[in-house]
Amino acid sequence: MEFSEDNISRFRISFQNQEKHQEDVEVAFDEEVIAAHQLVVYNDEVNSFDYVIMTLMEVCEHSSEQAEQCTLQIHFRGRCGVKSGDFDELVSMRNEICRRGISAEIESYQ
């Protein structure tokens, strides 16, 4: 069957007699919590690559590859966000990194 106005007029569809139906639906969903803080480590001229890599592996539980990539970013960009999470979770990591003589801060982002 080809499309034409004659074919359309043969099918008289009306929604006038259909019942209006409205239903209140309660929608439940899990809110995804987005980490609003990150632990940022800054470059310095004191600590060696190996020392920073070892620290990130021990304190932030990074793999060796992840710690190495972060250390390269710290060196070439001057800083790197090494961990995201809740502020309370990051405080102890920041304190331990700083205790080891590496400069780190917790930054908020939206």
WOCORRA-V776525 format. One record per residue. N is the residue number from 1. RES is the residue in one small letter. PHI is phi in whole degrees, 0 to 359 (none if undefined). NEAR is the number of other ideal C-beta (glycine too) atoms within 12 Angstrom. Layout:
n: (N	N)
res: (RES	RES)
phi: (PHI	PHI)
near: (NEAR	NEAR)
//
This chain:
n: (1	2	3	4	5	6	7	8	9	10	11	12	13	14	15	16	17	18	19	20	21	22	23	24	25	26	27	28	29	30	31	32	33	34	35	36	37	38	39	40	41	42	43	44	45	46	47	48	49	50	51	52	53	54	55	56	57	58	59	60	61	62	63	64	65	66	67	68	69	70	71	72	73	74	75	76	77	78	79	80	81	82	83	84	85	86	87	88	89	90	91	92	93	94	95	96	97	98	99	100	101	102	103	104	105	106	107	108	109	110)
res: (m	e	f	s	e	d	n	i	s	r	f	r	i	s	f	q	n	q	e	k	h	q	e	d	v	e	v	a	f	d	e	e	v	i	a	a	h	q	l	v	v	y	n	d	e	v	n	s	f	d	y	v	i	m	t	l	m	e	v	c	e	h	s	s	e	q	a	e	q	c	t	l	q	i	h	f	r	g	r	c	g	v	k	s	g	d	f	d	e	l	v	s	m	r	n	e	i	c	r	r	g	i	s	a	e	i	e	s	y	q)
phi: (none	272	278	203	295	298	292	293	294	291	259	266	253	230	256	297	272	283	292	279	231	226	226	278	240	268	254	251	214	275	281	276	275	260	297	253	223	222	269	250	253	253	289	214	256	254	274	280	304	300	293	294	301	300	298	296	293	283	275	262	59	283	287	298	294	296	296	294	297	297	296	296	295	301	293	274	258	91	190	203	283	267	202	246	165	287	305	298	291	277	302	294	294	299	299	291	298	294	299	275	88	250	281	210	219	258	245	264	213	241)
near: (8	7	8	9	9	10	10	12	9	10	11	8	10	7	9	8	7	8	7	8	7	6	6	6	6	6	6	6	6	6	6	6	11	13	21	17	25	29	40	31	43	29	23	22	10	13	25	15	24	14	22	36	29	21	33	38	22	19	29	35	17	26	13	17	13	19	29	22	22	37	34	21	23	33	22	13	16	15	23	34	27	38	32	23	24	19	21	14	20	31	19	20	34	31	17	22	37	24	15	23	17	37	24	37	24	29	23	18	14	8)
//
